[in-house]
Amino acid sequence: LTKRIEKTWFIRIYSNFERNVSQLHRAIEISVSTNHVWRERKETTRVNFRRNAKRHTAT
């Protein structure tokens, strides 16, 4: 009986651990993709701003 309780306890702890790791992994993936999109958007805006500034000063 004690061994069965220990085994059940271990399985419960391990499954909680797996769930937490997968949630953490998902959160990191979302964060990285969001940062990548934000960086791309920021760089594109900066490049467009410089192009527009050059275009206005050249005329």
N, C-alpha and C positions, 0 to 999 in steps of 0.2 A: 504493500500500500504506500509506504513512504517513497519508494522508487518511482511509482506511478505519479505521485504528487510532484516530486522533483522534476520528472520529465514534462508533465503538464505545465508546470511553472516556467521551465526553460523555454518550451514552445511558445507560451504566451509572451514572455519577455522578448524572444527572438522575433516573433511576428510583429510586435510593436516597434522594435528596432528597425526592421525592414520597412515598415510603413513610414516611419519618420525619415529614414534615409531617402526613400523614393519621393516623399514630399519635399525634402530639402533639395534634392536633385532637380525636381521640377521647378522649384522657386529660383534656383540658380540659373537654369536654362532661360526662364522668362526674363530674369534680370539682365543676363548677358545679351539676349536678343533685343531687349528694350534699349540698353545702352548703345548697342551697335546702330540701331535705327536712329536714335537721338544724335549720335555722333555724325552719321551720314547726313542727316537733315541739317545739322549745324554747319558742317563743312560745305555743303551745297549752298546754303544761304550766304556764307562768307564769300565763296567764289562768285556767286551772282552779284553780291553787293559790290565787290571790287570791279567786276566787269561793267556794271552800270555806272560806277563812279568814273572809270576811265572813259567810258562812252560820253558822259556829260562834260568832262573836262576837255576832251579832244575837240569838241565843236565850238 
